[in-house]
Amino acid sequence: MLRYCVFRVVSIIPVLLGMSLLVFFILHLIPGDPAQAILFQVGATAEDVASMRERLGLEDPLWEQYLSYLGGLLQGDLGTSFLYKQPVSEKVIGLLPHTLLLGGGALGLALLVGIPAGITAALFRDRFLDKLVTGIAVTGVAFPAFWLGLLLTKYFALELGWFPSLGTGSLKALVLPIVSLGWPLAAILSRLLRESLTEVLRSPYLISARSRGYSGIRVLFRHSLRSAIGPVVSMVGLQFGGVIAGAVAIEVIFGRPGVGSYLVESMRAKDIPAVQGIILTIGVVYLLANLLVDLGRAGLEPRVRDEWSSR
């Protein structure tokens, strides 16, 4: 287990380096002169453009620019926002908890709804409850988070007035954003758990356990569910990036502060350092979430530990 943990932590390092390289080149993918592209709306003079190029370090060789950028990242420096005239890291740190609260709430809802629904569908497979859960899950997968958010706002906020459509003033303001973001993921998890648990329940060793008189509850929670939950845990990690990406649209729709709304605002203002810093932050959060999921799966599944202990 220890070797596996060390390997997973070390394997993140080259991914982080590659991510920093890609984010760095965002500035150089702008057509034409990046300094002119950033200043085109303010009627900048040639002197302003030259000053911006010097500020961005565009006069230095490309490899020196990247090493300088990487050195700043290692010190926690994501650059200075052109829009707010403050370090990007300060702005991101202030907004990241709002996005993590939204994403965490969506994941919590997905687990609370998806796991019981998947278990129900597996236990009653090919019967009414299975078909009902499957139908709801297919509908949930078919609706993108932003479209579901618009529907929920129209009916439950504007027409019925049960929840606020904008703002962060109360817990009620979190309900519609969390449901919009978490419902599609709940549908995915329920379908995945249904298929995984159905396969496990048909395995010979569980059929033998039931024939020996073990209760259905004991077989389900002590043996079946533990074997079937691994793919679900992995899917949570894979879908976490989708949850964070979906938060961009949800924060804009519901007028919530967060990294997503800051990203949209920075892109509109061509605030390149902010865009770079936000994308890098989202990538790091995604990598850390997947690391925790992988370690959690290793703890749940002895097979993973055994594979690495034998190497």
Phi and psi in degrees as a GROMACS rama.xvg file:
@    title "Ramachandran Plot"
@    xaxis  label "Phi"
@    yaxis  label "Psi"
@TYPE xy
-63.7047  -41.8405  LEU-2
-62.6578  -39.2141  ARG-3
-64.4969  -43.7846  TYR-4
-61.6998  -44.53  CYS-5
-63.3774  -42.6534  VAL-6
-61.0358  -44.6971  PHE-7
-65.5551  -38.8864  ARG-8
-66.9137  -45.3002  VAL-9
-66.0248  -35.3634  VAL-10
-66.4925  -17.1812  SER-11
-73.4775  -28.2038  ILE-12
-58.0047  -52.9678  ILE-13
-63.2768  -30.8043  PRO-14
-65.9091  -42.0639  VAL-15
-63.3364  -40.2427  LEU-16
-63.2644  -44.4661  LEU-17
-63.0534  -38.2945  GLY-18
-65.1689  -42.5246  MET-19
-62.7384  -36.024  SER-20
-66.4108  -43.5911  LEU-21
-64.9854  -43.9957  LEU-22
-64.2752  -38.3847  VAL-23
-59.4664  -39.5509  PHE-24
-77.6666  -5.02632  PHE-25
-55.441  -41.8084  ILE-26
-62.5011  -34.44  LEU-27
-91.4675  -2.79358  HIS-28
-88.4958  -8.20557  LEU-29
-67.0359  126.274  ILE-30
-58.6455  137.379  PRO-31
77.968  -152.245  GLY-32
-82.0634  119.024  ASP-33
-56.1264  -37.5644  PRO-34
-63.4357  -42.5823  ALA-35
-67.4053  -37.6805  GLN-36
-64.3668  -36.7931  ALA-37
-71.0459  -35.5201  ILE-38
-99.334  7.11175  LEU-39
-65.7927  -22.6193  PHE-40
-87.7223  -9.1186  GLN-41
-109.427  12.8804  VAL-42
60.078  47.7934  GLY-43
-71.4846  146.2  ALA-44
-87.7702  174.04  THR-45
-61.2483  -35.7245  ALA-46
-66.1284  -38.1998  GLU-47
-64.317  -41.1664  ASP-48
-64.6348  -43.0903  VAL-49
-62.4478  -40.7638  ALA-50
-64.3246  -40.3549  SER-51
-66.1724  -40.0205  MET-52
-62.2352  -39.4191  ARG-53
-68.3628  -38.6218  GLU-54
-64.7562  -37.9366  ARG-55
-81.9115  -7.96392  LEU-56
72.927  25.0079  GLY-57
-73.8839  -12.1221  LEU-58
-81.7124  -15.2525  GLU-59
-82.3675  158.355  ASP-60
-57.4567  151.295  PRO-61
-59.0642  -40.5678  LEU-62
-67.0642  -34.3774  TRP-63
-67.6761  -38.4542  GLU-64
-60.7264  -43.8997  GLN-65
-67.2856  -43.03  TYR-66
-62.4948  -38.4414  LEU-67
-64.8549  -42.7356  SER-68
-63.6171  -43.9773  TYR-69
-64.9193  -39.4981  LEU-70
-62.0464  -39.4006  GLY-71
-63.9768  -40.9423  GLY-72
-62.0242  -40.472  LEU-73
-64.2321  -22.1124  LEU-74
-98.0231  7.59189  GLN-75
79.8103  16.4967  GLY-76
-97.1674  111.353  ASP-77
-96.7022  8.28047  LEU-78
98.7017  -179.757  GLY-79
-115.038  131.19  THR-80
-69.111  130.1  SER-81
-69.1757  -31.0534  PHE-82
-77.7104  -44.4362  LEU-83
-104.297  -5.994  TYR-84
56.9316  39.6089  LYS-85
-144.564  159.82  GLN-86
-56.4447  135.743  PRO-87
-62.134  -35.837  VAL-88
-60.7496  -39.2073  SER-89
-63.8066  -43.4756  GLU-90
-65.0683  -44.2882  LYS-91
-66.0116  -43.2038  VAL-92
-60.9756  -36.3041  ILE-93
-70.6283  -30.4862  GLY-94
-96.5342  -23.7519  LEU-95
-58.8617  -40.1441  LEU-96
-58.0908  -34.3992  PRO-97
-64.5295  -42.9498  HIS-98
-69.2384  -40.5344  THR-99
-66.4208  -35.2196  LEU-100
-63.09  -44.7138  LEU-101
-64.6088  -48.2255  LEU-102
-64.8801  -41.3628  GLY-103
-64.6067  -39.8851  GLY-104
-63.9198  -39.8804  GLY-105
-65.1042  -42.247  ALA-106
-64.6551  -40.8268  LEU-107
-61.4668  -44.4728  GLY-108
-62.6125  -42.5326  LEU-109
-61.2104  -40.7447  ALA-110
-70.9805  -41.278  LEU-111
-65.5816  -33.2487  LEU-112
-93.0618  -44.6388  VAL-113
-68.6178  -40.9704  GLY-114
-68.1504  -50.662  ILE-115
-60.643  -37.0102  PRO-116
-65.6631  -41.8382  ALA-117
-65.381  -40.3231  GLY-118
-63.9443  -44.4394  ILE-119
-59.8284  -45.8311  THR-120
-63.1768  -37.465  ALA-121
-70.798  -40.1421  ALA-122
-70.8342  -29.0274  LEU-123
-115.28  38.7078  PHE-124
-59.3928  141.453  ARG-125
66.7723  12.6568  ASP-126
-114.324  -173.696  ARG-127
-59.796  -46.8153  PHE-128
-62.3549  -38.6527  LEU-129
-62.1767  -46.2453  ASP-130
-66.5883  -35.7217  LYS-131
-65.4727  -48.7426  LEU-132
-62.8038  -41.0368  VAL-133
-63.0695  -42.8414  THR-134
-62.6435  -43.7233  GLY-135
-65.3712  -39.3199  ILE-136
-65.2273  -43.2975  ALA-137
-62.1055  -40.4303  VAL-138
-63.5363  -41.2114  THR-139
-64.5825  -39.1435  GLY-140
-68.3485  -33.2409  VAL-141
-71.4515  -23.2858  ALA-142
-95.1174  114.123  PHE-143
-62.4485  154.255  PRO-144
-59.4046  -41.6501  ALA-145
-67.578  -36.0844  PHE-146
-70.6128  -39.9899  TRP-147
-63.675  -38.0875  LEU-148
-61.4673  -41.5999  GLY-149
-64.266  -41.4903  LEU-150
-64.1627  -46.0931  LEU-151
-63.5902  -38.008  LEU-152
-63.7862  -43.4249  THR-153
-61.6802  -48.1668  LYS-154
-88.0818  -44.617  TYR-155
-91.8197  -18.6083  PHE-156
-104.682  -54.0192  ALA-157
-80.3185  -41.5369  LEU-158
-88.2595  -50.2014  GLU-159
-87.6079  -26.6744  LEU-160
70.7113  22.4196  GLY-161
-75.2319  -31.4677  TRP-162
-133.638  151.458  PHE-163
-69.2522  146.769  PRO-164
-89.2292  -19.0125  SER-165
-139.644  161.651  LEU-166
94.4052  -179.412  GLY-167
-135.351  25.7824  THR-168
-73.0297  -20.0446  GLY-169
-151.811  173.047  SER-170
-65.6773  -29.3654  LEU-171
-62.4312  -28.4945  LYS-172
-69.173  -14.8233  ALA-173
-88.593  -18.318  LEU-174
-62.5108  -55.051  VAL-175
-64.5531  -43.6487  LEU-176
-60.6118  -41.3055  PRO-177
-66.9451  -43.2615  ILE-178
-64.0494  -41.9503  VAL-179
-60.6134  -39.9712  SER-180
-84.8046  -32.9322  LEU-181
-90.2277  -24.6434  GLY-182
-64.1456  -46.6655  TRP-183
-59.3904  -36.9668  PRO-184
-68.6917  -37.5169  LEU-185
-60.5489  -39.3909  ALA-186
-64.086  -42.4101  ALA-187
-63.9774  -45.2049  ILE-188
-65.8507  -38.3921  LEU-189
-64.4955  -41.6171  SER-190
-66.2598  -42.1061  ARG-191
-65.5403  -44.5467  LEU-192
-66.8239  -36.1002  LEU-193
-59.801  -47.1558  ARG-194
-67.94  -43.0183  GLU-195
-66.15  -44.7008  SER-196
-69.8282  -36.2582  LEU-197
-60.5101  -42.4711  THR-198
-65.5871  -40.3491  GLU-199
-67.4453  -41.2245  VAL-200
-64.0892  -22.6125  LEU-201
-90.8814  0.281923  ARG-202
-71.3186  149.293  SER-203
-59.6458  -38.7379  PRO-204
-68.7357  -28.7472  TYR-205
-79.6082  -35.2153  LEU-206
-61.4855  -40.2018  ILE-207
-65.5525  -39.6727  SER-208
-63.0178  -41.1591  ALA-209
-68.4126  -35.4065  ARG-210
-68.4269  -22.2281  SER-211
-86.3243  2.139  ARG-212
99.2336  5.65664  GLY-213
-64.9934  140.582  TYR-214
-69.2188  154.311  SER-215
-61.7956  -36.6892  GLY-216
-65.4054  -42.5706  ILE-217
-65.5569  -43.2485  ARG-218
-62.6422  -40.1509  VAL-219
-67.3073  -54.1449  LEU-220
-86.5801  -26.4926  PHE-221
-90.3161  -28.221  ARG-222
-121.88  -57.0352  HIS-223
-65.4576  -52.8574  SER-224
-64.0715  -37.8764  LEU-225
-64.8913  -35.2634  ARG-226
-75.694  -30.7195  SER-227
-89.2259  -15.5983  ALA-228
-78.588  -17.1279  ILE-229
-55.0489  -52.6541  GLY-230
-59.9422  -31.7752  PRO-231
-67.9249  -42.5774  VAL-232
-60.7136  -43.8631  VAL-233
-62.8113  -40.2537  SER-234
-65.0197  -35.073  MET-235
-59.2258  -43.4802  VAL-236
-64.6109  -42.8483  GLY-237
-66.5317  -36.5238  LEU-238
-82.3124  -9.60904  GLN-239
-62.2677  -37.7039  PHE-240
-61.8751  -38.8501  GLY-241
-65.8928  -34.6495  GLY-242
-65.6192  -44.3655  VAL-243
-65.5564  -41.5842  ILE-244
-64.1519  -40.1759  ALA-245
-66.171  -27.608  GLY-246
-63.6824  -25.8211  ALA-247
-58.5969  -51.3756  VAL-248
-69.2344  -40.1908  ALA-249
-65.9297  -40.5389  ILE-250
-63.9298  -36.789  GLU-251
-69.4732  -44.6493  VAL-252
-62.0358  -43.1003  ILE-253
-97.5232  7.96736  PHE-254
60.3413  38.7357  GLY-255
-97.9464  142.795  ARG-256
-72.4083  149.174  PRO-257
167.003  175.866  GLY-258
-64.2981  -35.4092  VAL-259
-63.9866  -48.9551  GLY-260
-66.7129  -32.8918  SER-261
-66.7494  -36.5312  TYR-262
-63.6367  -45.9482  LEU-263
-62.4158  -43.8547  VAL-264
-61.8018  -41.5675  GLU-265
-68.9403  -36.6022  SER-266
-66.6011  -39.4753  MET-267
-64.6969  -36.4012  ARG-268
-88.7572  1.69071  ALA-269
54.8791  39.5071  LYS-270
-85.2604  82.7287  ASP-271
-60.6379  -46.3215  ILE-272
-58.2061  -37.6271  PRO-273
-67.3224  -43.6172  ALA-274
-60.2944  -45.181  VAL-275
-60.6733  -46.9058  GLN-276
-64.4418  -39.6256  GLY-277
-67.8172  -45.8455  ILE-278
-61.8875  -41.939  ILE-279
-64.619  -41.2602  LEU-280
-62.808  -45.3221  THR-281
-61.09  -41.1524  ILE-282
-63.0247  -41.7727  GLY-283
-65.2419  -43.5572  VAL-284
-60.209  -41.7956  VAL-285
-63.5405  -43.6021  TYR-286
-63.5442  -42.9034  LEU-287
-65.7501  -38.4538  LEU-288
-62.9776  -42.7134  ALA-289
-67.4621  -34.1617  ASN-290
-62.022  -46.6619  LEU-291
-63.1544  -38.8831  LEU-292
-64.9054  -43.4589  VAL-293
-63.0535  -41.2258  ASP-294
-67.3426  -37.5866  LEU-295
-64.5027  -40.4486  GLY-296
-66.6107  -37.148  ARG-297
-62.4035  -34.6495  ALA-298
-72.2275  -30.0642  GLY-299
-83.7495  -33.1386  LEU-300
-109.807  109.583  GLU-301
-58.4283  -28.0593  PRO-302
-58.5771  -39.3755  ARG-303
-65.2494  -44.5578  VAL-304
-64.2144  -40.7356  ARG-305
-65.2873  -37.849  ASP-306
-60.6458  -42.7924  GLU-307
-80.3084  -28.683  TRP-308
-71.4874  -23.0609  SER-309
-85.8478  -7.21515  SER-310
